[in-house]
Every structure is written in structure tokens, then in C-alpha cells.
Amino acid sequence: MPTDHIQSIRILLKDAGYPNNSQIIPLASSGSNRKYFRIIFTDNYYPSTLIASYNNDVRENIAHYSFTEHFRFLGFNVPEIYARDNSYNYFLIKDLGDITLFNLLINKRKKACEYYKTAVANLVKFQVQGIKNLDLDVAYPTRKFTKRSIMWDLNYFKYYFVKPLNIDFDENLLEDDFISISKLLLSAENEYFCYRDFQSRNIMVFENNLWYIDYQGGRQGPLQYDVVSLLYQVKANLSDDEKDILYNHYLENLNKALPGKQVQFEKYYSNFIYFRLMQVMGAYGFRGLVQHKAHFLQSLPIAINSLSGVLQNSPINANVPELKRVLNNIASLDYNFTPESNKGLTIRINSFSYKLKGIPVDYTGNGGGHVFDCRALPNPGRIAELRDYTGLQQSVIKYLEGQDQVNIFITHTIKIIEQSINDYQLRKFNNLQVNFGCTGGLHRSVYCASKVSEYINNKFPEVNVDVQHLEID
């Protein structure tokens, strides 16, 4: 972690009058580029902890600062900003702990569902009261839910999810359908506060109350978007019954705040379900397929499964044949990045091509493992009679087994891997990735991966070994 962030935070602490007896701990990053730190004070100082944040996007920070002051004036539970630097890059914020509504849903579902009711009631307040006198001039990147902002999200879905997964589509027809969908979405009333990312990871549970964060992308917009964001959050995986209960509870509160709005709200609701799912799949595609972040890769099959359920229960209410075809093709994908839940250590051994797919992503969340470059070894691909075979076939195996360089390479790699296996077992780690790469991913890397997996299976029978040859499987 660069020390300049720590130094800048210490300067801000001093300027804001806080004592110097503190420890600053970097916190795990999320889906954004913002960085967070927990400040822990000693000697019974109150408050005992603060959160420091850093973001180099000043316009986004100004929106967050302005919205926070506005919502706190209205009495909403948003974290107080204690101090900021003059550059609007660094902030000191109230520490709300580490428990989100999502955490509670995983561990105490019944209690979480009661909190969900509170959340949908509070959402109405954000939407209806929160927009009044809100300074939308600072909203970022846009002050209003518009055709342009809709097309941003739809094209995000197209370029970062549909294309990377090689879903077949007609570009021109799909653009026509995007325009049709945007017109439908803009037909909904568009004069409320749109929180933009109202979901359980952005709702903190602190001192038996709900607190709300990450509203800096808010804008003037429709009611439906935020309700869908909460109820159809992919990884929360609310049941249909839970969604129905919360949906009706939202409508009860909406009817109290805005009598007579239910009919107009329900008219466009299902269209927003599809729009939000496409936006989320675009984000998952970018963070997972492009940036190779394990959490988002693991979320892809859950998003696909969620889409399948929506297509069955709430058919898309629009004349968009090409988009329907794309969505149905996505729903039919047999796609799984989620690691199997095995007891003990699982070693995933991959052979790959440096030129084609590149170094494999570790989707377990362990962050990667060993990568061995086989390109310095004798290449069967340059021998005419071996070129059309792979490292799993006898002719190539016989050739490589006869090469001293290959045998030395295998011996050395096994020693390195054994060291990790022994340490991982001692520390009760569950996942280790081992990758062998060569030019085409067909000969040397395949042979080495196969030989090493055979050795590990024999030497460590208690270990789960999963072998994949990414260019031939």
C-alpha cells in the first residue's frame, strides 16, 4: 500500500484536530476504485475509530459530500463526514462497522428480512423527500436519468458481457431494440431521487439501525430502478415469496407518500427488472471477464440464473425481438466459475497458451498461484510428425520424456509445488492454482501439467486435483 495515502490521512487527522495516537489499516477494496482505511485510536479516545476514504474523482466526491449534507439535514441515516482535505480527495467519515444487510441475510435471514422492510420504507423517503431541494447541479456523471445514461448501461452490457461471452447477435437490430427499451423506460415518471445502487451491500447494520452508503451516483430519475436494485440483487438471491412481501410493503409506503402512483409504477416495473439485470451483467463482465476479479467471476453464473428466472416469471413487456433472443441465449449458457466446495486442499492445474487465452484467472478468490513457462523447452510443435498431436498422446509424450531439459524442468517444478502443498495443508488452505504455459497450449504445457498432476495424485492422495487443458478441453 503506497505510504502517501497514509501520510495524507495523517495530515488530515492533524488538521482536523484528532490525536496522533492512531493506527491506520487499509481495508479490502470493492467494485470501485475508491480506497478505504480504518483509523483506530488508542487511550479511550471517542470515537474509537473512523473511516478514511480516498478517491481521485473529485466531481464524484463533491456529489457525495453535497448529498450527504442534504440527507443528514433531512434526518436520514447516512454516515457523517467529519473532515475533508481541500482537494476533495480525502475524507474522514463515521465508522459504521463491517456488517452489511447482505452479511445479515447470509447469516440471519429471518432478522435480515425484517430489516429489508425497513429498507424499502426508507427508500420511499429517499426517493420522495430526498429529491426536494437536492443540489442536482453537482450530480455526477449526470443530473438526470436520460436516454444517454440508459444507452451507457445498455452498451456496457453489450461490450463487456455479450461480446466477451461470444453471444451471437445482429448489432443493428440490437441497437434498435436498445432504443425501444430506452423509450419505454423514459415513459415512467422521472422526477424522484434515483439512488442508483440501492442494494444490500450498501446498507450497513450499525447499533440496531440501518445506515445507507454509496449514493454518490444518485440523480433525478424513476422510482422503479431502486426497488429492482434491492429486490433483484443477484447475489442476495431473494426468493419469490420474499420479493412479493417486500414489493407489497414498498407499495404500501409509496401509496402513503404518493397516493395514486401505484398504477403508473407497476406499468413499467418489469422493464426496469431487465434493464437493471443488464446493467449488473455489464458490471460483472467488466470487473470479472476484463479485470479478472474473482468475486465478479463467481457472480456471473448467479446472474445468468437470475435472468433465467425472470424470463420465466416476468416475460419482457416490449417489442424487442433481437434483445429477447440475446437474453434467451444468455439464459441457456452452461457457465460456471464457482469453485466446488471441497474439504481439504484442492489444486487446480491448468495448461494454457500465452498467445491465445493467456494466464488463467484464479476464480477461487485465492489470488493466483504458480505459473511455469514451458516455452524454453524443446517444442514438439516444430516437428512435422508431432505437430498435429497433443501432450496427452503417446508420440509427444515419448519425445518429451527423452529430453533431459524437460525432465530437469519437471523435477524443479515439483519441488516448488511440494513446498506449497505442505505449507497449505499445514495452514488449512483450500485452494492452490498451478499453471503451465507454452506458445500454443497443446504440447509442452499439456505434458507438464499432466505429469505433475499424476505425481501429486500419487504423492498426496488426500489432495483434490483438478486438471484442465484450456486449449484442448
N, C-alpha and C positions, 0 to 999 in steps of 0.2 A: 504493500500500500504506500503510495507516494507520501513522503513526510510533509509536503507543502500543504495538504489538506489539514493535517493535524496542527501544523503551525498556524494556519489561518484561523482555525477554530479556536485555538488558544488565544489568539489576538482578539477575536470577537468576544470570548468569555471575559477577558480582562477589560475590554472597553465597556462591556455591559455591566461590570461590577461584580462578577462572580469570583469566588476564591480560586486560587491556583492549585488547590489540593484535589485534583481530579484525575481520573483515568479515562482515556478516550479509546473506545473499542469500535472498530469497523463492523458494520452489520452486513449480512448477506444481501446481495443485490436482488432485485426483482426483474420485472419485464422492461423496466425503463432504464435510462442512462443516469438517473439520479443516484447519488451515493449517500448513505446514511451512517451515522455514528451514534453510539450511546455514550453519554458523559456520566460518569459515576463519581459523585462527591464523597469525600470521607469526613470524619469528625461530626457526624449527625447534622450535616447541612440540609436545609429544606428549600426546594425539593431535592431529594437524594439523587435523582437522575434527570437528565434532559436528553433530547434527541437533537443532534446537529444534522443538517442536510446541506448537500451541495448539488447545484445544477447549473450548468453553463448557459442554459437557455433563459436569458434574462426576461424576455417577454412572457414566457410561461410562469416564471417566478413572480412577476408583477401581478399577473392574473390571480395566482394562488394567494398572494398577500392581500389583495383587494377583496377577493371573495371571502377570505377568512374573516377579515374585519367586519364585513357586511353580515355574515352569518352569525358571528358572535354577538353583534348588536341585536340581532333578532332572537337571541337566546338558544340557537341551535348548538348541539354538541359537536363542535369542531375544535381541534387542538389549538390552544392559544400559542401565538407566536411571541416569544419573549424578546427576541432581538434579531436584527439582521445587519449585515455589513452594507456599506454604501454602494457596493457593486450589484446588490441584489443577487449574489451568488450563494452566500452562506446564511443560514437561518438557525436560530435556536428555538426549539419547539417543545411543547409539553409532551412528556413521555407517557404514552398510553399502554405500555407493556407490550406483550407479544401475542396475546390471544385475540384472534380474529373470529368473526362469526363462522367462517369456514372451518377453523380449527374446532370450534364447539360442535359444528354439525357432524364432524367426523367422530368425535369422542362422546358427545352427549346430545344425541339427535333430538330427543323429546324436548329438552330445555332449549335447544337451538331453534326449534320450530316456533316456540313462544316468542323468542327474540325476533324471529322473522316477521311476526305480526306487528311488533313494534316498529320494525324497519320499514314496512310498507306504509304504515301510518305516518311515520316521519317523512317518508318520500313525498307524500302529498304536500306536506308543509314546505319542503324544499322547492317543489315544483310551483306551487301556487303563491306562497308567501315570499319565497326566496327570490323570485324574479322582480318583485316590487322594489324600485329604486336601486337595483343592482347596476353597477357601472359596467355595461357591456362594451364600452369603448376599449377596455383592457382585455376583453376575452380573447383567447388565443387557442388555435390559429385563426378562428373565425368567430364572429359575434352571433351568428345565427345558423340554424340548420337549413342549408340551401342545397340546390341541385349540385353545385360544385363539391360540397363536402360529402354528399351522398356518392357521387361518382368517384371521389378519392377512395372511399371504402370499398366500393364495388370493384374498382380496378386493382386495389390492394389484394382482394380475394382472387382476382383473375391471375395476376402476375406472380403472387407468392404462394398460392395454393393450387389452383387449377393447372397452371402450366408446369410447375415442378413435379406434379404427380402424373403428368402426361395424360390428362383427361382430354379426350378429343372434343373439339367444338369448332363452330363456324364463327370466326371473330366478328364479322359484320352483323350476323344475326344476334349474337350475344350482346353486342353494343346496343342494338335496337331494343332488346329486352331490358337492358340496364336503364335505358331512357324511360321505358314504360314503367318500370318499378319506381324510378325516382319521381315520376309524376304522381303515382299513387301515394307514395309516402308524403309528398308535399301537399296532398289534398287534406291530410289531417291537420287539425288546428295546431298552430305553430308559435304559441305565444307564452310558453311556460319555461321554467328553468329546466334544461336538459343536463343532468349531472354528468352524463356521457359514459361513466364507468361505475354505475351503481351495482356492485356485486359484493359477495360475502367476504372477499379478501380485503376489501376497502372499508369494512365495518369492524371496528375494534370493540371488544368487550372489556370494559375497564370499570372497576368499582360498581359492578352490577348494572351498568348503563351501557348503551350503545353510543359509540363515537364514530364520526364519519371523516374519511380522509380521501385524498386524490380526486378532488373535484375541479382541479385547475384547468381541465379541458372543457369545462361547462360552457354552455351557450344558450341562447334562446331557442326553444325547439318544442317538439311534441311531447305529450305525456307518455305515449306507449313505449318509447325506446327504453326508458329506465326500468319500467316494470318488467319488460322482457329480459333486460340485462340481469336482473336479480333472479327471476324465476327460471330462466333458461341458461343460467351459468353452467357451462359444460361440466366442469369437474365437481360442482356441488351435486349434480345428478338428483335433483328433487324428483320424487315420484309424482305421477299424475294426480293422485289424491292431494298431496301436499301443495302442488301448484294450484289446484282448484280452490283449496281453502284460502290460500294467500291471495289469489286473484280476487275472490269474492270479498275478502277483508279489505283489499285495496279499493274496490268499487264502493264499499260502504263508506269509507273515509272520503273518497272522491265525491260521492253524492252529498255528503255533509258540507264539503268545502265549495263544490261547484254543482249545485242541483241541476239536473237535466243534461249533464255531459256524458252519461254512460253510453247512450246510443251511438254518439259520434265516436267515442273512444273505442267501442267494440267493433265498429265498422272497419277499421284499419288495423286492428290489433295483430291479426295473423300475418299481415305483410311485414310488420316490424319483427316478428319472430324470425322470419327468413333473412331479413336484412341484417339483424344482429348476429345471427349464426354465420353469415358470410363474412361479416367484419371480423368476428372472432377467428374463423378459419384462416383468414388472411394474416392476422397477427400471429397465430400459431405457426403458419407456414413460414413467415419471415423469421421469427425467433428460433424455430426448430429446423426447418429444411435449409435455411440460408445461414443463420448464425450458429446452428448446431447446438442449441441449448437443450439439455436432456429433458428438463421439465416440460418443455413445449412439445418435444418429440413424443413423449409419453402421453400427452394430451390429444394428439392427433386422432388416434382410433376412438377415443371417447367422443370427440367432436363429430366424427363420422357416424357413430352410433346414435348420437343425439339427433343428427339430421335425419337418420332413417326413421326414428320415432316420430318426428314432426311431420315428415312426408306421409306417414300412415294416418296420423291423428288429425292433422290440420292441413289438408292439401292446399297448395298455393293458390290464392284467390286473385289470379291475374292471367291475362293472355300473353304468356311469355314462354313459348314452346321450347326455344333453344336453352333458356335458363333451366327449365324443368328437366330437359334431357341431361344437362350437365349435373344438376343436383342428384338425379337418379343414378347417374354413373358413379358419382362420388359415394353415394349410399351403398352401392353394390361392391365397393372395394373391400377386399380381404386384406386389411392393412393393420399391422400390429407392431408397435415399437415398445410395448410394455414388457419389461423383463418378467420372466416367470418367478414366482415366489418359491424358492428352494431353500431348504435348510442347509447350512454349511456353505462352503465356498463353491461358487460357480466360476469357471474360467471359460471365457468366450474367445475362441481362437479364430481369426479371420485371415484369409488370403485376399489380396486386393491388387489392383493396378494403380500405380502412381499417376498414370496418364489419363485413365478413364474416370473412375469414381473417387480416387484419392483415399487418404487415410480414413478408415471407418469412424463414425461417430460412436461414442460410448453413451448409449441411451439409458444406462442404469443410474446415472447421476454420480458415478464414481469419478468422473472427470477424465477418463482415459487410462492407458496403461503402456505396455511395452510396444514399440514399433521397431521392427527389424527390417533393414533394407537389404534385399536379396539381389540387387542389381549388379553387385560386384562379383557374383558367382558365375560360373560358366553357363551359357544360355542355350538350352536345347532348341529355342525358337529360331536360332540361326542355322540349325542343321536341317536340311531339306526333309530327311526321312522321319524326323521327330516333330516337325513344326505343327502338324495337324493333331497331335496328341496332347494330353494334359499331364500334370504332375501326379495324377492318380493312376495313370496307365503304365503297364509294366515296362514298355520300351523306354519311357522317360525316367522312370524310377531306376532302372538298371544303369542308365547313363549317369545320372546324378550320384548314385551310390558309388560309382567308380571314380569320382572326383575328390581328391584329398581336400581341396578348398571347401567343398560342400560339407564334408564330414567334420572338419575343424569348426566351421560356422555353426553347425547343429550342436556340437559339443559345448561351445561357448554360450550359445543362447539358452540351452537347457540349464546351465549353471546359474545364469542370471535369473531365469524364471523360477527355478527351485528356491532361490533365496526369497523371492517374493511370496511364493506359496507357503513356505514355512512361517514367514512373518505374518501373512494374512490370516493363516489358521490360528496362530497364537493370539492374535488380536481380534479374532472372530469377525473378520470382514467377510462380506458375502459375494463381492464381485471383483474380478480381475479380467482385464482385456489384454489380449496378446495379438499383435498384428504382424503379418509378414507381407511385404510388398515387393513387386517386381514391375517390369515395364508393362507387360500385358495382363498380368494376373492369372496366367494359365499354367505356367511350368514351374519355375523355381519357388515362387511363393506358395503355390499349392502343395508342392512336395514337402517343403519345410513345415508348413502348418500341419500337414498330415503326420509327418514323422514325430513332431513334438507332441501332438495330441496323443499319439499312440504311446509315447514314452510316459506322459503324465498319467494316462489311464492305468498303465501297469504299475507305476511307482506310487501313485496316490489314488487308490481305488475309492476312497471316501469322498473325493472331489468330483463335482459335476463338470463335465467337459462338453462344451457345445462348439462344434466346428462349422464354419461357413466359408465356402469358397465363392466370393462375391461376384466373380466374373463367369463362373460356370454353373452355379446352383440355380 
